[in-house]
């Protein structure tokens, strides 16, 4: 990780759960971390927690579904640090309704966050890296549900959005190869994680989901952060294209 010390990372969805754990791990490794999320108060709490560490956390309020907000993030980085070296696309949501009787507004929210917001942030990061001749790293926080559809209640378009992330990872790899870029792209696909994501996603009463989720073995947010650190710590000539991490005993 030494080569990333002092470098700049943007982490989306950084106010809680995996995003907060990833931001903390990168700060501990000496990086300047621009922590992006809608909840400014949570970002400020995390910033205060991480004072005095090797790196520094910079809170930045942003709605990842709004392109204008994402543009402001990268403009701020350009004006204050010059270049982006790492982008971690962690922001993601799900909504508890099915495909048959689901709400199309919920579907749009999921796709706008998990697919379009991720794609816009990635485009801006790659453009910045190319302009600044940075051999950087893009990491998509995907899901095991981006590789198969499990029988999980009321996930509607969530697996489809994560399948899209799997496809976007490979598409970007091919595009970077075509221009002979050394920018690396990685998909990290966790199994179930014991994080605030589950609470925020299923904030409405959903006994079927709670029963299902409570009986699953789970990863911790720090396990996902460790996976991100591993990806970054590999030699520059190594591409970890897909990294799947699952809790021991997770059913298919």
Secondary structure in CASP SS format (residue, H / E / C, confidence):
PFRMAT SS
TARGET T0000
AUTHOR 0000-0000-0000
METHOD secondary structure of the structure
MODEL  1
X C 1.00
X H 1.00
X H 1.00
X H 1.00
X C 1.00
X C 1.00
X C 1.00
X E 1.00
X E 1.00
X E 1.00
X E 1.00
X E 1.00
X C 1.00
X C 1.00
X C 1.00
X C 1.00
X H 1.00
X H 1.00
X H 1.00
X H 1.00
X H 1.00
X H 1.00
X H 1.00
X H 1.00
X H 1.00
X H 1.00
X H 1.00
X H 1.00
X C 1.00
X C 1.00
X C 1.00
X E 1.00
X E 1.00
X E 1.00
X E 1.00
X E 1.00
X E 1.00
X C 1.00
X C 1.00
X H 1.00
X H 1.00
X H 1.00
X H 1.00
X H 1.00
X H 1.00
X H 1.00
X H 1.00
X H 1.00
X H 1.00
X C 1.00
X C 1.00
X C 1.00
X C 1.00
X C 1.00
X C 1.00
X E 1.00
X E 1.00
X E 1.00
X E 1.00
X E 1.00
X E 1.00
X C 1.00
X C 1.00
X C 1.00
X C 1.00
X C 1.00
X H 1.00
X H 1.00
X H 1.00
X H 1.00
X H 1.00
X H 1.00
X H 1.00
X H 1.00
X H 1.00
X H 1.00
X H 1.00
X H 1.00
X H 1.00
X H 1.00
X H 1.00
X C 1.00
X C 1.00
X C 1.00
X C 1.00
X E 1.00
X E 1.00
X E 1.00
X E 1.00
X C 1.00
X C 1.00
X C 1.00
X C 1.00
X C 1.00
X C 1.00
X C 1.00
X C 1.00
X C 1.00
X C 1.00
X C 1.00
X C 1.00
X C 1.00
X C 1.00
X H 1.00
X H 1.00
X H 1.00
X H 1.00
X H 1.00
X H 1.00
X H 1.00
X H 1.00
X H 1.00
X H 1.00
X H 1.00
X H 1.00
X H 1.00
X H 1.00
X H 1.00
X H 1.00
X H 1.00
X H 1.00
X H 1.00
X H 1.00
X H 1.00
X H 1.00
X H 1.00
X H 1.00
X H 1.00
X H 1.00
X H 1.00
X H 1.00
X C 1.00
X C 1.00
X C 1.00
X C 1.00
X C 1.00
X E 1.00
X E 1.00
X E 1.00
X E 1.00
X E 1.00
X C 1.00
X C 1.00
X H 1.00
X H 1.00
X H 1.00
X C 1.00
X C 1.00
X C 1.00
X C 1.00
X C 1.00
X C 1.00
X C 1.00
X C 1.00
X C 1.00
X C 1.00
X C 1.00
X H 1.00
X H 1.00
X H 1.00
X H 1.00
X H 1.00
X H 1.00
X H 1.00
X H 1.00
X H 1.00
X H 1.00
X H 1.00
X H 1.00
X H 1.00
X H 1.00
X H 1.00
X H 1.00
X H 1.00
X H 1.00
X H 1.00
X H 1.00
X H 1.00
X C 1.00
X C 1.00
X C 1.00
X C 1.00
X C 1.00
X E 1.00
X E 1.00
X E 1.00
X E 1.00
X E 1.00
X E 1.00
X E 1.00
X C 1.00
X C 1.00
X E 1.00
X C 1.00
X C 1.00
X H 1.00
X H 1.00
X H 1.00
X H 1.00
X H 1.00
X H 1.00
X C 1.00
X C 1.00
X C 1.00
X C 1.00
X C 1.00
X H 1.00
X H 1.00
X H 1.00
X H 1.00
X H 1.00
X H 1.00
X H 1.00
X H 1.00
X C 1.00
X C 1.00
X C 1.00
X C 1.00
X E 1.00
X C 1.00
X H 1.00
X H 1.00
X H 1.00
X H 1.00
X H 1.00
X H 1.00
X H 1.00
X H 1.00
X H 1.00
X H 1.00
X H 1.00
X H 1.00
X H 1.00
X C 1.00
X C 1.00
X C 1.00
X C 1.00
X C 1.00
X C 1.00
X C 1.00
X C 1.00
X E 1.00
X E 1.00
X E 1.00
X E 1.00
X C 1.00
X C 1.00
X C 1.00
X C 1.00
X C 1.00
X C 1.00
X C 1.00
END
